[in-house]
Amino acid sequence: MREPIRFTKENIIKDIAKQTNQNISNVREVYNALEKDVFDILSSVDEEKDVSIKLFEGISLNGTYVPKSEKKNNLTGKVSFVESKIKPKFNITRSYCEKLNEVLHS
């Protein structure tokens, strides 16, 4: 099995700073603000509203509210309660995937 190349937050910050000729600490501050905003938006989901963040062209993050419910164990018949929760998901569009594959085959 191939080992994936891991891009860390710090690697990305340094790369953006280099590409934009900006100070690393300034880029880190913007990156951290973006990360906090994304978290705050996703955590604002409730029974009244779900959220969708178009993070980049072709990439979005979605937060959906899942209400409290009863769940019955089929083996024991015991009923338990599942607390409400936020279910985060991401979506990558088909056109974004096609762009990636165009780069691969060019």
Residue frames as a rotation matrix with the C-alpha (Angstrom) as fourth column:
MET 1
0.578 0.816 0.000 0.00
0.816 -0.578 0.000 0.00
0.000 0.000 -1.000 0.00
ARG 2
-0.191 -0.653 0.733 1.33
0.605 -0.666 -0.436 3.41
0.773 0.360 0.522 -0.96
GLU 3
-0.231 0.027 -0.973 1.92
0.893 -0.392 -0.223 5.91
-0.387 -0.920 0.066 1.81
PRO 4
0.627 0.521 0.580 0.11
0.720 -0.672 -0.174 9.20
0.299 0.526 -0.796 1.12
ILE 5
-0.622 -0.720 0.309 1.96
0.557 -0.684 -0.471 12.50
0.550 -0.120 0.826 1.16
ARG 6
0.233 0.710 -0.665 0.58
0.972 -0.194 0.133 14.46
-0.034 -0.677 -0.735 4.09
PHE 7
-0.386 -0.244 0.890 0.09
0.341 -0.934 -0.109 18.21
0.857 0.261 0.444 3.81
THR 8
-0.283 0.229 -0.931 -0.09
0.955 -0.017 -0.295 19.77
-0.083 -0.973 -0.214 7.24
LYS 9
0.798 0.586 -0.138 -1.61
0.593 -0.805 0.009 23.08
-0.106 -0.089 -0.990 8.19
GLU 10
0.408 -0.726 -0.554 1.90
-0.008 -0.609 0.793 24.49
-0.913 -0.319 -0.254 8.67
ASN 11
-0.525 -0.578 0.625 3.06
0.595 0.276 0.755 23.25
-0.609 0.768 0.199 5.22
ILE 12
0.140 0.694 0.706 0.06
0.974 -0.223 0.026 24.90
0.176 0.685 -0.707 3.58
ILE 13
0.854 0.151 -0.498 0.60
0.329 -0.898 0.291 28.17
-0.404 -0.413 -0.817 5.48
LYS 14
-0.037 -0.962 -0.270 4.26
0.071 -0.272 0.960 28.30
-0.997 0.016 0.078 4.43
ASP 15
-0.510 -0.112 0.853 3.39
0.804 0.290 0.519 27.52
-0.305 0.951 -0.057 0.81
ILE 16
0.543 0.774 0.326 0.72
0.828 -0.557 -0.058 30.24
0.136 0.302 -0.944 0.67
ALA 17
0.676 -0.362 -0.641 3.14
0.123 -0.803 0.584 32.75
-0.726 -0.474 -0.499 2.25
LYS 18
-0.416 -0.890 0.185 5.74
0.290 0.062 0.955 31.90
-0.862 0.451 0.233 -0.37
GLN 19
-0.292 0.380 0.878 3.28
0.956 0.151 0.253 32.09
-0.036 0.913 -0.407 -3.29
THR 20
0.654 0.685 0.320 1.86
0.678 -0.719 0.154 35.43
0.336 0.116 -0.935 -2.17
ASN 21
-0.315 -0.883 0.349 5.11
0.480 -0.466 -0.743 36.92
0.819 -0.066 0.571 -0.85
GLN 22
0.509 0.560 0.654 3.48
-0.384 -0.532 0.755 37.44
0.771 -0.635 -0.056 2.55
ASN 23
-0.488 -0.609 0.625 4.78
-0.814 0.059 -0.578 37.08
0.315 -0.791 -0.524 6.07
ILE 24
-0.636 0.194 -0.747 4.16
0.160 0.980 0.118 33.57
0.755 -0.044 -0.654 7.45
SER 25
-0.860 0.312 -0.403 2.65
0.419 -0.018 -0.908 34.94
-0.291 -0.950 -0.115 10.66
ASN 26
-0.574 0.685 -0.448 0.12
-0.694 -0.698 -0.177 37.02
-0.434 0.210 0.876 8.68
VAL 27
-0.383 0.407 -0.829 -0.88
-0.614 0.558 0.558 34.02
0.690 0.723 0.036 6.59
ARG 28
-0.796 0.058 -0.603 -1.18
0.411 0.782 -0.468 31.91
0.445 -0.620 -0.646 9.75
GLU 29
-0.825 0.502 -0.260 -3.47
-0.064 -0.539 -0.840 34.54
-0.562 -0.676 0.477 11.27
VAL 30
-0.330 0.708 -0.625 -5.73
-0.943 -0.268 0.196 34.54
-0.029 0.654 0.756 8.19
TYR 31
-0.505 0.085 -0.859 -5.71
-0.249 0.939 0.239 30.72
0.827 0.334 -0.453 8.03
ASN 32
-0.901 0.137 -0.411 -6.65
0.430 0.394 -0.812 30.46
0.051 -0.909 -0.414 11.71
ALA 33
-0.640 0.708 -0.299 -9.44
-0.493 -0.677 -0.546 33.01
-0.589 -0.202 0.783 11.23
LEU 34
-0.298 0.498 -0.814 -10.77
-0.840 0.268 0.471 31.00
0.453 0.825 0.339 8.28
GLU 35
-0.682 -0.026 -0.731 -10.62
0.154 0.972 -0.177 27.79
0.715 -0.233 -0.659 10.31
LYS 36
-0.895 0.366 -0.256 -12.47
0.209 -0.162 -0.964 29.44
-0.394 -0.916 0.069 13.21
ASP 37
-0.470 0.750 -0.465 -15.15
-0.817 -0.569 -0.091 30.87
-0.333 0.337 0.881 10.88
VAL 38
-0.389 0.297 -0.872 -15.73
-0.520 0.711 0.474 27.49
0.761 0.638 -0.122 9.23
PHE 39
-0.815 0.055 -0.577 -16.08
0.444 0.699 -0.561 25.85
0.372 -0.713 -0.594 12.65
ASP 40
-0.816 0.513 -0.266 -18.41
-0.101 -0.579 -0.809 28.59
-0.569 -0.634 0.524 13.92
ILE 41
-0.381 0.690 -0.616 -20.61
-0.922 -0.238 0.305 28.35
0.064 0.684 0.727 10.83
LEU 42
-0.435 0.187 -0.881 -20.82
-0.184 0.939 0.290 24.55
0.882 0.288 -0.374 10.96
SER 43
-0.826 0.085 -0.557 -21.55
0.538 0.414 -0.735 24.60
0.168 -0.906 -0.388 14.69
SER 44
-0.816 0.565 -0.118 -24.39
-0.490 -0.786 -0.376 27.10
-0.305 -0.249 0.919 14.18
VAL 45
-0.616 0.599 -0.512 -26.59
-0.179 0.527 0.831 24.33
0.767 0.604 -0.217 12.74
ASP 46
-0.828 0.426 0.365 -29.80
-0.333 0.150 -0.931 23.78
-0.452 -0.892 0.017 14.68
GLU 47
-0.442 0.724 0.531 -33.33
0.617 0.674 -0.406 22.45
-0.651 0.148 -0.744 14.23
GLU 48
0.496 0.644 -0.582 -34.22
0.069 -0.698 -0.713 25.64
-0.866 0.313 -0.391 12.33
LYS 49
0.778 -0.252 -0.575 -31.38
-0.624 -0.413 -0.663 25.65
-0.071 0.875 -0.479 9.80
ASP 50
0.578 -0.708 0.406 -28.75
0.682 0.692 0.237 23.55
-0.449 0.140 0.882 8.09
VAL 51
0.537 -0.446 -0.716 -25.69
-0.445 -0.871 0.209 25.26
-0.717 0.207 -0.666 6.58
SER 52
0.680 -0.427 0.596 -23.55
0.717 0.555 -0.421 24.95
-0.151 0.714 0.684 3.49
ILE 53
0.446 -0.650 -0.615 -20.15
-0.243 -0.749 0.616 26.58
-0.862 -0.125 -0.492 3.05
LYS 54
0.941 -0.250 0.230 -18.77
0.291 0.242 -0.926 26.90
0.175 0.938 0.300 -0.46
LEU 55
0.595 -0.760 -0.263 -15.17
0.275 -0.115 0.955 26.70
-0.756 -0.640 0.141 0.68
PHE 56
-0.592 -0.729 -0.345 -13.52
-0.207 -0.275 0.939 26.63
-0.779 0.627 0.012 -2.75
GLU 57
-0.020 0.552 -0.834 -14.79
-0.995 -0.095 -0.038 26.40
-0.100 0.829 0.551 -6.31
GLY 58
0.067 0.141 -0.988 -16.15
-0.526 0.846 0.086 22.85
0.848 0.513 0.131 -6.44
ILE 59
-0.567 -0.277 -0.776 -15.64
0.478 0.657 -0.584 22.02
0.671 -0.701 -0.240 -2.75
SER 60
-0.056 0.598 0.800 -18.25
-0.583 -0.670 0.460 22.63
0.811 -0.441 0.386 -0.08
LEU 61
-0.949 -0.141 -0.281 -18.82
0.164 0.541 -0.825 21.70
0.268 -0.829 -0.490 3.55
ASN 62
-0.130 0.978 0.164 -22.33
-0.325 -0.198 0.925 21.02
0.937 0.066 0.343 4.80
GLY 63
-0.989 -0.074 0.129 -23.74
-0.144 0.254 -0.956 20.79
0.038 -0.964 -0.262 8.28
THR 64
-0.228 0.946 -0.229 -27.06
-0.224 0.178 0.958 19.06
0.947 0.270 0.172 8.89
TYR 65
-0.480 0.187 0.857 -29.04
-0.877 -0.085 -0.473 18.90
-0.015 -0.979 0.205 12.12
VAL 66
-0.447 0.349 -0.823 -30.07
0.015 0.923 0.384 15.39
0.894 0.160 -0.418 13.16
PRO 67
0.108 0.574 0.811 -32.80
-0.803 -0.431 0.412 15.49
0.586 -0.696 0.415 15.83
LYS 68
-0.655 -0.214 0.725 -32.92
-0.693 0.554 -0.462 13.38
-0.302 -0.805 -0.511 18.99
SER 69
0.074 0.688 -0.722 -34.47
-0.805 0.469 0.365 10.00
0.589 0.554 0.588 18.25
GLU 70
0.396 0.111 0.911 -35.30
-0.677 0.706 0.208 6.59
-0.620 -0.700 0.355 19.67
LYS 71
-0.152 -0.477 -0.866 -33.36
-0.865 0.488 -0.117 3.57
0.479 0.731 -0.486 18.51
LYS 72
0.693 0.444 0.568 -34.38
-0.657 0.713 0.246 -0.01
-0.295 -0.543 0.786 19.13
ASN 73
-0.502 -0.862 0.068 -31.75
-0.804 0.494 0.330 -2.74
-0.318 0.111 -0.942 19.35
ASN 74
0.166 0.610 -0.775 -32.99
-0.862 0.471 0.187 -5.54
0.479 0.637 0.604 17.07
LEU 75
-0.410 -0.408 -0.816 -31.26
-0.047 0.903 -0.428 -8.24
0.911 -0.137 -0.390 19.12
THR 76
-0.910 -0.026 -0.413 -32.30
0.402 0.185 -0.897 -7.20
0.099 -0.982 -0.158 22.63
GLY 77
0.035 0.970 0.241 -35.39
0.812 -0.168 0.558 -5.13
0.582 0.177 -0.794 21.91
LYS 78
-0.036 -0.125 -0.992 -34.01
0.848 -0.529 0.035 -2.47
-0.529 -0.840 0.125 24.24
VAL 79
0.633 0.302 0.713 -34.95
0.635 -0.729 -0.256 1.10
0.442 0.615 -0.653 23.31
SER 80
-0.161 -0.705 -0.691 -32.32
0.855 -0.450 0.259 3.80
-0.493 -0.549 0.675 23.71
PHE 81
0.876 0.431 -0.216 -32.26
0.309 -0.847 -0.433 7.49
-0.369 0.313 -0.875 22.93
VAL 82
-0.094 -0.873 0.478 -29.80
0.995 -0.101 0.011 9.05
0.039 0.476 0.878 20.52
GLU 83
0.020 0.034 -0.999 -28.99
0.436 -0.900 -0.021 12.68
-0.900 -0.435 -0.033 21.27
SER 84
0.965 0.250 0.075 -29.40
0.192 -0.489 -0.851 15.32
-0.176 0.836 -0.520 18.59
LYS 85
0.057 -0.998 -0.030 -26.22
0.504 0.003 0.864 16.06
-0.862 -0.065 0.503 16.70
ILE 86
0.502 -0.076 -0.862 -24.64
-0.673 -0.660 -0.333 17.98
-0.544 0.747 -0.383 13.88
LYS 87
0.469 -0.320 0.823 -23.68
0.510 0.859 0.043 15.79
-0.721 0.400 0.566 10.93
PRO 88
0.234 -0.452 -0.861 -20.89
-0.608 -0.759 0.233 17.44
-0.759 0.469 -0.453 8.90
LYS 89
0.467 -0.128 0.875 -20.19
0.627 0.745 -0.226 16.31
-0.623 0.654 0.428 5.34
PHE 90
-0.338 -0.554 -0.761 -18.13
-0.313 -0.696 0.646 17.52
-0.887 0.457 0.062 2.45
ASN 91
0.671 0.531 0.518 -18.96
0.360 0.376 -0.853 17.58
-0.648 0.759 0.061 -1.23
ILE 92
-0.512 -0.775 -0.369 -16.68
-0.153 -0.341 0.928 17.70
-0.845 0.532 0.056 -4.24
THR 93
0.429 0.775 -0.464 -18.42
-0.585 -0.153 -0.797 18.41
-0.688 0.614 0.387 -7.52
ARG 94
0.624 -0.125 0.772 -18.11
0.518 0.805 -0.288 16.18
-0.586 0.579 0.567 -10.54
SER 95
0.899 -0.291 0.328 -16.60
0.134 -0.530 -0.837 19.04
0.417 0.797 -0.437 -12.57
TYR 96
0.528 -0.742 0.412 -13.89
-0.842 -0.397 0.365 19.50
-0.108 -0.540 -0.835 -9.91
CYS 97
0.331 -0.360 0.873 -13.08
-0.097 0.907 0.411 15.79
-0.939 -0.221 0.265 -10.11
GLU 98
0.807 0.004 0.590 -12.96
0.568 0.263 -0.780 16.03
-0.158 0.965 0.210 -13.90
LYS 99
0.815 -0.550 0.184 -10.51
-0.459 -0.806 -0.373 18.96
0.353 0.219 -0.909 -13.65
LEU 100
0.340 -0.697 0.631 -8.29
-0.700 0.261 0.665 16.88
-0.628 -0.668 -0.399 -11.38
ASN 101
0.367 -0.146 0.919 -8.28
0.354 0.935 0.008 14.02
-0.860 0.322 0.395 -13.86
GLU 102
0.965 -0.081 0.249 -7.56
0.200 -0.390 -0.899 16.38
0.170 0.917 -0.361 -16.77
VAL 103
0.542 -0.809 0.229 -4.41
-0.840 -0.524 0.139 17.47
0.008 -0.267 -0.964 -14.94
LEU 104
0.245 -0.410 0.879 -3.47
-0.330 0.817 0.473 13.84
-0.912 -0.406 0.065 -14.35
HIS 105
0.363 0.017 0.932 -3.79
0.645 0.717 -0.264 12.95
-0.673 0.697 0.249 -18.05
SER 106
1.000 -0.010 0.005 -2.26
-0.003 -0.701 -0.713 16.07
0.011 0.713 -0.701 -19.59
